[in-house]
Amino acid sequence: MALLDSALYAFVTLNGFATSPVMLVVLAFIGAYLGGRAMEIIPFTRRIIERREAQAAAERE
């Protein structure tokens, strides 16, 4: 029961932070950064990015 109580307390605390407009902007920037890093790390998405860059380079020539 203590695990459930601490998990619920964490959600309530995060909900208090998330309702602040400043924190929403901070969380958005953190999410965008982590999403960009994930795109570079995951091999499948990296191949998609490389194909698009190669196609764009070929169109410029």
N, C-alpha and C positions, 0 to 999 in steps of 0.2 A: 504494500500500500504506500510505503514511503517513496518508492520509485515513481508511482503515478502522481503523487502529490508534488514531487519536485519537477516532473515533466509539465504538469499543469501550471505550476508557478512560473516556469520558464516561458510558456506560451503567453501567459498573462503579462509578464514583464516585456516580452518582445512586442506584444500587441500595443502596449503603452508607447514604446519607442516608434513603432511603425505608423502610429496615427499622427505623429509630428511631421509636418511638411519638410522640415530640414532633414530629418532622418530618412524620409522617403527619397529625397534627392541623393543623399549619401548612399543609401542602399541601391539606388538605380545605378550610380557610378560603379559601385563595387560589383554589381551583377553584370554590367556591361564589360568591365575589365575581365572578370572571371570567364564570361562567355567567349570573349576574344581569345583568351589563353586556351580555353578548351578547344576552340576551333583549330588552333595551331597544333595542339598536342594529339588530338584524335586523328589517326591515319586516314580514315575515310574522308573526313572533311578537308584534310590537308590536300588530298588528291584532287578534290573538287576545286579547291582554290587554285592549285597549280594548273589545272586544265583551263580555268577561266583566264588566268594570267597569260598562259601560252596562246589562247585564242585571241585575247586582246592585243598581244604583241604581234601576232600574225596579221591581224586586221590593220594595224598601224603601218605595216610594211608595204 
